[in-house]
Amino acid sequence: MNLKNDLILRAARGEHIERYPVWLMRQAGRILPEYRAVRNSLSGFKELVETPELAAEVTIQPVDILGVDAAIIFSDILVVPEAMGLEYQMLEKRGPWFEETIRTQSEMSKITTDFDIEDRLGYVLDAIKITNKELAGRVPLIGFAGAPWTIFCYMTEGQGSKTFSVARKILYTNPSLAHQLMSDITDVTIRYLKAQVQAGAHMLQLFDSWAGILGPDQYAEFAMPYIKRIADAIDEVPLTLFSKGAHHSYGPLAALNCNTIGVDWQIDMTLARKLVGNNRTLQGNLDPCALYASDEQLVNSTKVLLKSFENRRHIVNLGHGVYPDVDPEKVKVFVETVKNFKL
């Protein structure tokens, strides 16, 4: 199917663009009343993730309502550890919770990598197929997965954490276990991402949400080799690598087989470009809290960001996911400001 708007794909590949493409992380859901109407009709978050028709519906909502240049499939990074054998719950006001964790060699028996992706994660693939059919080529569809280090954090800690000290402790006390588990996560993630491409994803993003809690040496040892394996395996569609908070990783990430480096809001875009170089696209990096400002302030902040770009290899986004209490009208102001900006 030919895409009517392939702007984000051209920007990722460094091809000619007539304007900057724009989308938001976590745009599928959270801020939209239309999303909450669907969500409130169900037993919980996981039912929505695991119901392809409804996941497709909320994936498309921001395209219709906010006018973004790409859809991102509504899912969760934690579907991978669940497929491997660690079931999770999404608790109200607490976030993800795992009854079982992996902290010792003997506990590795709780998980498996030898399974059919279609069998255990087919609901995500079906959601991608339905979404593409209903989008009818209006915009590209982004697929995604969590990076191995971030998934490792949840599989060992069992829940969200400010420090992930349990996960980090294993890096010091049992590095061989850490590498074994990270390697298993990587194997599954590669097969999962390839299946998303087969199902119709036009672009992929790898989210390393907890990259910033590791120092440069540990990130180089325990995270980068596995990101490299994934990047080397994905060559069918553009790939974005987003290691939140790990600014020291930007140069090494840009050296990998990828198209785009995601940039959080805690670094100046000029510095990010210096670290990454001119042969990769940058994605980001407006502070999500800028969407709480007045329309005038928001327009001004967005234009300051756009004017800071040193070349056209940019995809405009926030520096992280949109916060759930943001007014959708503010997002529209942000999106329209980007769309109306003259290159």
C-alpha positions in Angstrom: 0.0 0.0 0.0 1.4 3.4 -1.0 1.6 5.9 1.8 0.0 9.3 1.3 2.3 10.8 3.9 5.7 9.3 4.2 7.4 12.4 5.6 8.7 10.6 8.7 10.3 7.8 6.7 12.0 10.3 4.4 13.3 12.3 7.4 14.6 9.1 9.0 16.5 8.2 5.9 17.9 11.6 5.4 15.9 12.2 2.2 14.3 15.5 1.1 11.5 16.8 3.3 9.3 19.8 2.7 8.6 20.2 6.4 9.5 18.5 9.6 7.4 15.5 10.6 5.9 15.5 14.1 4.4 12.9 16.4 4.4 12.2 20.2 5.5 9.3 22.3 2.5 7.9 24.2 0.1 9.8 21.9 -2.0 6.6 21.6 -4.1 7.1 24.7 -3.5 8.9 27.9 -4.6 12.4 27.0 -7.6 11.7 24.7 -11.2 11.5 26.1 -11.9 9.2 23.2 -9.2 6.8 24.5 -10.6 6.9 28.0 -14.0 6.0 26.7 -12.6 2.9 25.2 -10.4 2.1 28.2 -13.2 2.6 30.7 -15.4 0.0 28.9 -12.9 -2.7 29.7 -11.5 -4.5 32.7 -8.2 -2.9 32.5 -5.1 -1.8 30.5 -4.1 -5.3 29.5 -7.4 -6.1 28.0 -7.1 -3.1 25.7 -3.5 -4.2 24.7 -4.7 -7.7 24.0 -7.8 -6.8 22.0 -6.5 -6.1 18.5 -9.6 -4.2 17.2 -9.6 -1.9 20.2 -5.8 -1.4 20.2 -6.1 -0.4 16.5 -8.9 2.0 17.3 -6.9 3.9 20.0 -3.8 3.8 17.8 -5.6 5.7 15.0 -7.3 8.2 17.3 -4.3 10.7 17.5 -4.0 10.6 13.7 -7.6 11.7 13.4 -7.7 14.1 16.4 -4.2 15.5 16.7 -3.1 15.5 13.1 0.3 13.7 13.7 2.4 12.4 10.9 2.7 8.8 12.2 0.7 6.3 14.3 2.5 4.2 16.9 0.9 0.8 17.7 -0.9 0.8 21.1 0.9 -1.9 23.1 3.4 -2.2 26.0 7.1 -3.0 26.2 6.2 -5.6 28.9 4.5 -8.0 26.5 8.0 -9.4 25.8 8.8 -10.6 29.3 5.2 -11.9 29.6 5.7 -13.9 26.4 8.9 -15.3 27.9 7.0 -16.6 30.9 6.8 -13.7 33.4 3.3 -12.5 33.6 2.7 -8.9 34.6 -0.2 -6.9 36.0 -0.7 -3.1 35.4 -1.9 -1.9 38.8 -3.8 1.4 39.1 -1.6 4.2 40.4 1.3 1.7 40.9 2.3 0.7 37.4 3.6 -2.7 36.4 3.9 -5.6 38.8 5.5 -9.0 38.3 4.7 -11.8 40.8 7.8 -13.7 39.6 11.2 -12.3 39.0 14.6 -13.5 37.8 17.4 -12.9 40.3 19.3 -16.2 40.4 20.6 -18.8 37.9 18.0 -21.3 39.1 15.2 -18.8 38.4 16.1 -18.7 34.7 14.1 -21.9 34.4 10.9 -19.7 34.8 11.4 -18.3 31.3 11.8 -19.6 27.7 12.8 -18.2 24.4 11.8 -21.2 22.4 8.3 -20.2 21.4 6.3 -19.0 18.4 6.0 -15.2 18.3 2.7 -15.5 16.5 1.4 -17.8 19.1 2.2 -15.6 22.1 2.3 -12.1 20.7 -0.1 -12.5 17.8 -2.5 -10.0 19.3 0.0 -7.2 18.7 0.6 -8.4 15.1 -3.1 -8.5 14.5 -3.5 -5.0 15.8 -0.8 -3.8 13.4 -2.6 -5.5 10.5 -6.0 -4.0 11.4 -4.5 -0.5 12.0 -2.8 -0.5 8.6 -6.0 -1.5 6.9 -8.0 1.2 8.6 -5.4 3.9 8.2 -5.5 3.1 4.4 -2.0 4.6 3.8 -2.7 8.0 5.5 0.4 7.8 7.6 3.1 5.3 8.5 2.7 3.0 11.5 5.5 2.7 14.1 6.2 -0.6 15.9 8.3 -0.8 19.0 9.9 -2.8 21.8 11.8 -2.2 25.0 15.6 -2.4 24.9 17.1 -5.4 26.7 18.4 -3.4 29.6 15.0 -1.8 30.4 13.2 -5.2 30.1 15.9 -6.7 32.3 15.2 -4.0 34.9 11.5 -5.1 35.1 12.2 -8.8 35.0 14.6 -8.6 37.9 13.1 -5.8 40.0 9.5 -6.9 39.5 8.1 -3.4 39.4 9.0 0.2 38.6 11.7 1.9 40.7 13.6 5.2 40.9 16.9 3.4 41.2 16.4 -0.2 40.0 19.0 -1.1 42.6 18.1 -4.8 42.4 18.7 -4.9 38.7 22.0 -3.0 39.0 23.1 -5.1 41.9 23.1 -8.2 39.6 25.4 -6.4 37.2 28.0 -6.4 40.0 27.3 -9.7 41.8 26.3 -12.0 38.9 27.4 -10.4 35.6 27.2 -13.8 33.8 23.5 -14.1 34.7 22.9 -10.5 33.6 24.5 -11.2 30.2 22.6 -14.5 29.8 19.2 -12.9 30.6 19.9 -9.9 28.4 20.9 -12.2 25.5 17.7 -14.2 25.9 15.7 -10.9 25.9 17.6 -9.8 22.8 16.8 -13.0 20.9 13.0 -12.7 21.6 13.0 -8.9 20.8 14.6 -9.4 17.4 12.0 -12.0 16.4 9.3 -9.8 17.8 10.4 -6.7 15.9 10.8 -8.7 12.7 7.3 -10.0 13.1 6.0 -6.5 13.5 7.7 -5.6 10.2 6.1 -8.6 8.5 2.7 -7.5 9.9 3.1 -4.1 8.4 5.1 -1.8 10.7 6.8 0.9 8.5 9.3 2.0 11.2 10.6 0.7 14.5 11.6 2.3 17.8 13.6 0.7 20.6 12.9 2.3 24.0 15.6 2.1 26.6 13.6 4.0 29.2 16.0 3.3 32.1 19.3 3.8 30.2 20.1 6.9 32.3 20.5 5.0 35.5 23.6 3.3 34.3 27.0 4.9 34.0 29.0 5.0 30.7 31.1 1.9 31.4 28.2 -0.3 32.5 26.0 0.9 29.7 28.8 0.0 27.3 29.2 -3.5 28.8 25.6 -4.5 29.6 23.4 -2.5 27.2 25.2 -1.5 24.0 26.1 -5.1 22.8 22.5 -6.1 22.8 21.2 -3.0 21.2 23.9 -3.6 18.5 22.6 -7.1 17.9 19.1 -5.8 17.4 20.2 -2.9 15.2 22.2 -5.3 13.0 19.2 -7.6 12.7 16.7 -4.9 11.6 17.4 -3.8 8.1 14.0 -3.8 6.5 12.6 -0.5 7.9 14.1 2.6 9.6 15.1 2.1 13.2 15.1 4.7 16.0 17.2 4.1 19.1 16.0 6.1 22.2 18.2 5.7 25.3 16.6 8.2 27.7 19.1 10.0 29.9 22.2 8.2 28.6 23.7 11.2 26.7 27.1 9.5 26.9 25.7 6.8 24.6 24.7 9.1 21.7 27.9 8.8 19.8 28.2 5.0 20.2 24.5 4.6 19.3 24.9 6.7 16.2 27.7 4.4 15.1 25.2 1.5 15.0 23.0 0.3 12.1 20.2 2.7 12.8 18.5 5.8 11.2 17.4 7.9 14.1 18.6 8.8 17.6 15.9 9.8 20.1 16.8 12.8 22.2 15.3 13.6 25.7 14.7 17.1 26.8 17.6 17.2 29.3 20.2 18.0 26.6 20.5 20.8 24.2 19.7 19.8 20.7 22.9 21.5 19.4 25.0 19.4 21.7 23.1 16.3 20.7 23.8 17.0 17.1 27.5 17.4 17.9 27.6 14.0 19.7 25.6 12.2 17.0 27.1 13.8 13.9 25.3 14.7 10.6 24.6 11.2 9.3 21.8 10.3 11.6 18.4 11.8 12.1 17.6 13.3 15.6 14.1 12.9 17.2 12.9 15.1 20.0 13.2 17.0 22.2 10.6 19.5 23.6 10.1 19.3 27.3 6.8 17.5 27.9 5.9 20.1 30.5 6.1 22.8 27.8 2.6 21.6 26.9 1.3 23.0 30.2 2.3 26.6 29.2 0.1 29.2 27.5 -0.4 28.8 23.8 1.9 31.8 23.2 4.7 30.3 25.3 4.2 26.9 23.7 4.4 28.3 20.2 7.5 30.2 21.1 9.2 27.2 22.8 8.4 25.0 19.7 9.9 27.6 17.3 13.0 28.0 19.4 13.5 24.2 19.1 12.9 24.2 15.4 15.3 27.1 14.8 18.0 25.2 16.8 18.2 22.4 14.2 21.4 22.6 12.2 20.1 20.5 9.3 16.9 18.9 8.1 17.6 15.4 9.6 15.0 15.9 12.3 11.7 14.3 13.5 9.9 16.6 16.0 8.7 15.0 19.2 8.7 15.5 22.9 11.7 14.5 24.9 9.6 11.7 26.5 6.0 10.6 26.5 3.2 13.1 26.8 1.8 13.4 30.3 -1.7 12.1 31.0 -3.2 15.4 32.2 -2.1 17.5 29.2 -4.9 19.3 27.3 -5.2 17.7 23.8 -5.7 21.3 22.5 -2.1 22.1 23.6 -0.9 19.1 21.6 -2.7 20.5 18.5 -1.0 23.8 19.0 2.4 22.1 19.1 1.6 20.0 16.1 0.3 22.9 14.0 3.3 25.1 14.9 5.6 22.4 13.6 3.5 21.9 10.4 3.4 25.6 9.7 7.1 26.2 10.2 8.9 27.1 7.0 12.1 25.3 6.2 
